[in-house]
Amino acid sequence: MAVNPSWDPLRSPYAPFLDTNYAASPSERLGLQAFLSEPEQELSHLDSEISRTEAFLDELRAQRDQLPAETLAEIFVHCLPTDRYPWRTLKEAPLLLTMVCREWRDIAIKIPSLWNSFHIHIVSQPTLKCWEKGIAGWIARSGVLPLYVSLCIKKIRPILMTEASILQTLMKFSSRFREAVFDLDALFFNMLDRHFPLTFPTLQSLSISVPNSNSRDTLTAIPLVGPPYLELPMLQRLSMNGFTRQTHTRSSREWANITELVLESTRPFTGLPLDQILGILSQTTKLRTCRISISDSAQQFTPVNLPSLHSLWIRFDNTDQPWNAEISFRIIKDSFDSLNCPSLKVLSVTWRKTSLTLDMVDYYLAFTHLLCSIHTLRLEFPMTPEALIKCLELAQNLSVLEITDCVHLIRPSALPGKNHYYYQVQDSLLRKLTNTSTSAHPSPVLCPHLETLRFVIHQSYEAPDMSKLNGVSTLALLEFMESRSISNNQIRRLKVCDVILPPDAQPIDVGLLERLRKLQDGMRVRVLYSELEGMYYLPDVLDTDSPLLSLDFFPPLHHYILNNYTLTNIEAYLDNIECSR
């Protein structure tokens, strides 16, 4: 309710007499009573509203107190975070629920499903001591339910962990582990191995991450999946991030039940060789999702048949001889020739190489045979604009297309010469994607089933004259979106368009912006103009139902032209973003 300005003492006609000994005359007292009559009525009305609200709250409290414990228990479980394991903090469930009242505490402690998942984050001696005291009690409240555990140890002296009992306590319950996530500094892996049991009999999901290290030798002794003796009979999902190429696999490991596999490095030259990758994949006949980093080819290889593989993310690390075109092409070609994926629907190909020689421009031909049946394509791969169009001509079933682009450089040969700078995504591509069925001269449309388009274009090279580069203009983008905003028998309607362009592509014509805004009624649109220096990457949002592109992956954006998304995880950026609606 708005405050009546007449209640402001400084704006009252009697303000000069406040804090004085002035005695009002009888007529002035009558005027004062008349002046206060309306505020007194409003005050009385507010008092009655407060009483009514308090009575309503009392009724709600009474109903809450009458809720059966089973109903409260169900509500409590829905208070747990859904995107991560619960933390040990009084600011959120489950510990927060134990602080409201004695009744809630008694109920919460007796709900095993509130306590069978947790994230242990140890970054200092106080947090270590805190978890040492509380871990056994937390797990005891989970009863006999399967455990979902996340352990993160960073920036703490190894001697403290050697003397600590938390790993020993945690592994006492290893027979109940269903999912386990280990995010550790390299120095702690040997320590973790010493506490591993002989088996994790019910473990279905295992994720191991190693942060970047300045030394290659730090990780050479870390096996790919725990110590050699470890048995993982029920494992279905395995994720290894941050290993080095020297990392060895366990030959005795049974891979037959694996359906999701991630083998990714975090530094150049550290992906696994192709022959080692193929040796693992040859045993994963049930594999449906796969992410791999490849650094070297194989002298000889036997093709691997993956009949159930649905999604493939493949990234090529820099080779030991990055300017040797023959070696680079052999790695890329051998990798795709060695995989038979008849059920493949999602393909992501990444090779973060922006400087090419003329003999590298046809490397994309290595994976074109996979494009006919896929519905989702993500490319961060150097190719010419003409090659990109040829790829999309083969991928006519695409519904989701994501491209990360930058200023590419083609050198005429390994010898010095005149360099050619270009953008991969240009207006020519958008014109090919534009629906011209209503024009006087219609032409075939690329990707008629396209429903989601995302691309990021940034500068990795400073060309001698950036103004002469042919990139994406707002007009071509607008005409494409307008033409795909409606559907017909042959062409589907575009539902999502998420585009980040360099600042020099920003339109000056206000009319173009108004036309863009009109598209928001039937399309989820985001058009941003920002300086993205270096290599910034799209997150892997390769399903139309997945979370939207998050600004977590980018620095604060200063030109926020259009956005009707419900964005996630960007609260920290909002104060730095200029919005124009």
C-alpha positions, 0 to 999 in steps of 0.5 A: 500500500502506498504511503499517504504523503500527508503522513510525512511530518515535514510536509504537514502544514503544522511542521513549523510547530513540531518540537516547540512549546507552541499552544494551539488555539481552540480553532487550531485544535479543531483544524488539527482534528479534522486534518488527522481524521483521514490518517486515523481512518487509514490507520484503523483500516491497516490495523484491521488488515493486520488482524485479518492477516494474522488470523489467516497465518494462524489458520495456516499454522494450525493446518501445518501442525495438522499435516501428517508426518508422512506428508511433511516428509514428502515435502521435505524431500522436495526441498533438496537441490535437484542439480547437485548433491546437498551441501553441509550448510544450515542455509539449505536442506536437509540441515535447514529443516532441522533448525525450524522447530523441534517437531520438524527436526525429529521428522527430518532426522528420521527421513533416510532419503534426506541424508543418502546424498551429500557433497564433501568439499574440503579446502581447509583444515576447519572444513576437514575437521567439521566433516570428520566429526559429522560424516558418520552421523550424516550417513547413519541417518540414511539407513540402508539406502544407496549412497550418492557421494561427491568428494572434492579435496583442493588446496589442503596440505597432504599431511593433513589428509594423511592424518585424517580419518574421513576417507577411512570412515567414508569407505566403510560404507562403500558397499552402498555407493550408487554414484560417486564423484571424486574431484581431487588434486593429483596428490591425493589419488594415491592416498585415495587408492590406499583406502579403496575397498576390493569392490564397489558392488552396487556402484553404477556411476563413477566420475573422476576429475583432476584439475590442470597441473603444471607438471605432466609427471604429476598424473603419470601413475594414476590409473584410469579406473582406480587401482588394478584390483578394484571390482566394479561389476555394476558400473554403467556410467564412467567419466574421467576428466583431466587425465594425461596421455601417459595414464594407463587403463586397467586391462582387467576392467569389464566394460560390458555394462557401460552405457555412458563414457567420458574420457576427456583431457584438459590440456593439449597433447594429453588425450588418449591415443586412438588405439587405446580409445578403440581398445576400450570402445571395442568392449562397450557394446551397450554404449549410448553416449560417448565423449572422447579426447584423441591426441594420436592416431594408431599404426593399425586399427580394427574398426569398432561397431557401436550399434547402440551409440546415440550421442558422440562428442569427439575432440581432437587435441593438438598433435605433437607436430601441429604443422604437419598436415598429413599427421593431423588429417590421419588422426581425424580420418582414422578416428571416424573411419574406425567407428561404425555408429548406425544409430548415431543421432547427436554428433559434436566435433571439436578441433580448436585450430584456427590457422590452416594451410591450403591442404587442410581445408578438406578435413571435414570430409572425414566425418561427412558420412555420419551426417545423413541420419543425425538430428543434432550437430555441434561444430567447432571445426575449421572449414571454409564457408563453402565446406560448411554449406556442403556439410549441411546439405548432407545433414537434411534431418537436422533439428538442432545446429550449434556452431562456434566460429571465429576469425580463421586464417588460411596460410597458402602453404607451410612457407610464408605467403599471403594470408587469407582471413575469413569467418566460417559463418557468413550471410551466404549460409543464412540465405541458404537456410532462409525459406524462400517458398513465398518469393518469386524465385524460390530455392531449396532450403538447407535443414528444413527440419531445423528448430534450434540454432545457436552460434557464437562468433568471436575474434581469435585473429586480428585481421589486417582489415576487419571491416573487409571480413564477410560475417553475419549481418543483422539484416540477413539474420533477421530475414532468416528468422522471419522466414522460419517463424512459420511452418508449412508441410516441408519446413518446420518453424524455428523455435530457438535462435541464440546468437552471439556476434562481434560488436562490429555487427551491431545494427544502427537501424532501429527498425531492424531491432523492432523487427527482431523484437516482434519475433519474440512472440513465437520464438525464443530469441537472443541476439547479443553483440559482445567482444569475446577474445580468445577461445570461448565455447558453447556449453554442450546443450545438444537437446532441445529440452536441455537448459538454455545457454548460460552466461557462465561460459562467457565474460560479462556482456556489455551489449545485450540487445535482445533476450526473451530467454529465462536464463539460468545461473547468470545472477552475478552478471545482471548488474554488468549487462546493459539491457535494451528492450 
